[in-house]
Amino acid sequence: MKYRKNEAKEYARTALKGVWTALPYHFTADDKLDEKSIAHALDYSIAELKIDGHYCSGNVAEFWSLTDEERMRAHEINVEATKGRVPLIAGCHHQNPYDVVKLAKHAEAIGIDFVIILTPYQGAKNDDAVFDFYRFISERVNIGIVLFNIPSVYYPISEHLAARLAKLPNIAGFKQGGPSPAASISLRQMIGKQLTVSVADETPWLYNLTVMKDQWLLNYCPHLYQVPGYLPIHDYTKAAIAGDYKKAIEICASLTPLREIHAKWVGGYGKPHGRMPSAEMKYWMECIGMPGGPVRSPCLELPDDKKAEMYAELKATGILDRVKTARKAA
């Protein structure tokens, strides 16, 4: 590991920066991990889309439908594909804390930088129970832990609970999946000096970067909104950091049509379709030249008429023409 346990927070401030994405996992026709497609999608995101880091085994990767062995193999594939070019976070979400520890120790052993862990959705229904869950894990692993708060789905991590958790030595980051700007402001005020915070939504990223002084966006939009030769999130982020706010605002505003399609088809954490929109995301990826493929039960495939509707809407934004241009240039 690149740091000692008690250095996790310090390392997070240097490593958890820039624009990160979270990719789906891909499956073969006989429902096995499609290792080549998983590796290709990540290499493409690093080499062509210039992402600054990657979160593997998240909700969009259908982690809840994978065996622990599949998840560990997928983490190995991510390490092999990355080749040290960007830092990695491994999703070690589980109800059983011993399985969380097993996944986290494996991630540490193969060279992943951090793990991220959701609050358990069944057994922990109050602050003390959630704190004890993370304390149990923290005491048994050395790798830095990123907390993941999705208050609409799991028991919420309030700013007060986050402050308690931040005292554990290897709690290093916080991914805020809640939509409330006020809650995110309170969270930063409470733990911003201890933990590196990412608001998991691209839409307010420019505001969060320039006004709230966030340094890290972890979200599953960067590989959907960008194609080779057209990197608007990367470009407006760099422009804002350089102080060219006029350019940053212009580029950021140009993404509105894609954001509208995203809100309709993908949304966040089970919205707007009442389920994880894995099929929608994978079909979007196919449309822009990335691997897609089937989903795993209990996800449902996207009907052909819905695919045609999404394709027409994406085409109207011009992003599919940009894909063709990039292919010709290559």
N, C-alpha and C positions, 0 to 999 in steps of 0.2 A: 504494500500500500504506500501511497505517496506522502502520507502524513501519519502522525501518531493520533491516537484516539482523542486526546485533549487538544489537538490542533485542527479538529474537523471544522469548527466554525471559521477559523482563520483561512483555511484552505478553500472553504466554500466562497468566501468573499473574492477570491482570485479566480476560481473555476466556474462559478455559476454566474456567467455574464453573457450578454448578447441574446441572439434569437435561437431558441431551441425548438425542435419539433418532436412529436410523438407519432410513430408510424404504426400502422396495423401489421399484424403477422399475416403471412400468406399460406394457403393450404393447397395441397395437390387435389386432383380429382378423387383420390381415394382417402382424403381427409387426413393426410400426414402433413407435418411441417414442410413447406416448400422452401428448403434451405437456400437454394440459389436465388429465388425471388426476394427473400428477406435480406440477404446480403446485398443484392443489386439495388434494392430500394434505398438502403442506407448509404451505400457508396455513392449513388446518384445524388442523394440529398447533400452529402458532404462536398463532393467534387463539383456538381453542377449548380446546386442551390445555395451553396456556401453557408449552410447552417453552422452554428457555433457549438452545438451539443445535441444530444439525443437521449430521450427517455424511452426505454424499452419495457415491454410487458405492462402497459397501461390499460385503461378501460378500452381504448380504441384497438388494442391488440388482442382483445377477447381473452384476457388473462384468466378470467373466471371459468373458461371452458377448456383450459389446458391442464394437463397433469404437471406435477412439480418437475418431473423429469423433462418434459417438453419445455417448460419455462427455463430450466437450467441450460438445456441445449440451445435454446434461442438466445440466451445471454452470451453463451460461448460464440455463437455465430456473429452477434453484434460486436464483440471484442475483435474477432478475426477480421470482420469487414472494416472496422474503424481504423485499425492499424495505428492507434495512438493519435490520430489526427484531431479528434475532438473528445471532450470528456463525455462519459456515459453515466446515466442513472438507471438502475434496474428496479422495476416494480416488484416488490416482495410482499404484496398484499395477501393476507390470509386470515381466516378466523382463528386458526390454531397458532398460538405464539411460537411453539416449537418448530412449526413449519416455516414461519417467518424467519426464525433464526437460521434454519437450515438453508433457506434461499439466500439470506444475507451473507452467511459465511461463504457460500459458493461464489457469490458475486465478488466478495472481497478477494477470494483466492485466485480468481481469473483476471483480476486487474480492473474491475469496474470502479468508478470513482466514488459513487454514492448509491444508496438505496432509498427508495421512497415507499412509504407505508401508509395505507388508508386506515382509518379507525375501523374496528370490527363492526359489522352491521347488526350482529345478533346479541353478543354477550355484554357489550359495554354500553350502558344507557345513562351514565352520569359521568361527571368530570373525574371523580376518583377512580372509577373503573378504567376509563380511557388512559388516565395518567399511569395506572399500574400496568396496563398493557404495554405501553411504550417503555416504562422503566424496566420491565422484565426483559424486553428485547435489547435495550441499550446496555444493560449490564452484561449481556452475553456476546455482543459483537463489538468490533473496533471501528468498523466502517461508519462514515458519516451518514446520518439519517435525515431525510427530508420528510416533513409532515405534509399530509395531503388532506385538505379540508374541502369536503363537498357537502355543505350544510343541507342542501335540498334532498340528499339521498342518505347520508350517514349521520351519526351523532356529530353535531357541530363542535369544532374546536374554537371556542371563543378566545378573545384576546387575553382573558385572564387565565384560561387553561394553557394557552400558548406560552404565556410568561412562566408558568410552572414548568412546562416541558422544556423550555429553553435553558433551564438550569442543568439538565442532564448533559453530560460532557460531550457526547457525539451527536446531539440534535443540532443540525447545521443549517437547515433551510426550511422554507414554508411555501407550499404551493396553494394559493388561495383560489379555490374553485367556486367561491360564492359570488353572486352578481352584484352585491351591494357595495357601491363606492364608499359609503360611510363606514361599513364594517372593515373595509380594507384600510381606510385611513386610521381607524382606531387600532387595527392590528399593527400597522407600521409604528404608530406612536408607542405601542407597548413593547414590541420585540424587534423593531427595525435595527437597533444597534447590536443585537445579539445574533439574529438570524437573517440570512439572505432571503428576501421575499419575491415571489413571482405571482402576479395576478394572471390567472390562466385564461386570458381573453385578449385576442389581438386588437379588438376594436378600440379600447382605451390605451393601447400601448404607447402611442406618441405622447399622450397626456401624462401617463405614468412615468415615462422616461424623462420628460423635460420638466414637468412641474413637481411630480412626487419623487423624482430622482431615483426611480427604480433602475436597476442595471440588468435585469433578467426577465425575459419573456419565455415561458414554457407553455407551448400550446400546439394543437394539431392543425393549425392553418398554414404554416410556412410551406409545407409541401403541396398544398392544394392551390394556393394563390400564386405560386411562382413556377416558372418553367425556364429552361436554359435561355439566357439572353434577356429575360424579363424577371427581375428580382426586386419587386417594389418594396417588400417588407425590409429586406436587406438594405436597399438604397435609402429609404426614408429614415431608417434607424441610423445609418452612417451619416446622413445629412444632418440629422438632429444633434448627434454627438459632436459634429464639426461646427455646430452653431448656425447652420444654414436653415433656419426655421421655415422660411418661405418655400424653399424646395421641398423640405420634409412634409409640410402641410399639403402641397400640391400632389405629391406622390401618394400620400396617405389617403387623400380624398378620392383619388382615382380608383381606389379599391372598393368603393361603395357598391357597384353592381355585383361583384363577387361576394361581398359580405351579405347581400340580400339573398343570393342563392344559397349561401351557407346557412343562413338563418332558417330558410324554408326547408332544406333537405337534411341538414346535419344537426344544427342546433348544438346543444350541449347536455351530456349526461342523461340521455333518455328523452330529451325533447327534440323536435316537436311531435315525435311519433309514438311516444310511450315505450320506447325500447332503444337500445344502443344502435345508432345508425351506421353500423359497420358496413353493410352492403352499399349504402349510399356513398360512403367515403371511398370504398374500394372501386366503385364504378366511376366516380369522379377521377380517381387516380388513373384508371384505364383510359379515360377520355384524354388525359394530358400526357399519355405515354409512359406511365409508371405501371408496375405490376399491380394487379387487383385480385381477381379470382374469387372463389367461393368463401362463404362465411361458415361458421360452425354453430350447430344448435346450442342454445335456443335462438340465435339470430335467424332472421328470415331473409331470403334472397329478395332482390328488388325486381318487381314484375317488369316485363318488356315495355309496357306502355309508360311506366314511370321512368325507365331508362331513356326512352325517346324524349320525354318531356324535359328531363334534366339535361340531356345532350343539347337540345335546342336552346335552352336558357344559357348554358355555358358558351355555346357558339355565338350567341348574341353579344356576349361581353368582349369577344375578340381573342380570348385566351387560346382557343383551339387553333386559330390562324397563327398565333405566335409559336405554337408547337410545330406547325408545318414549316415556318420560317427557320426555326432552330434546327430542324432535321435537314433542311436544304443546306444550311451553313455548315453542318457537320460533314 
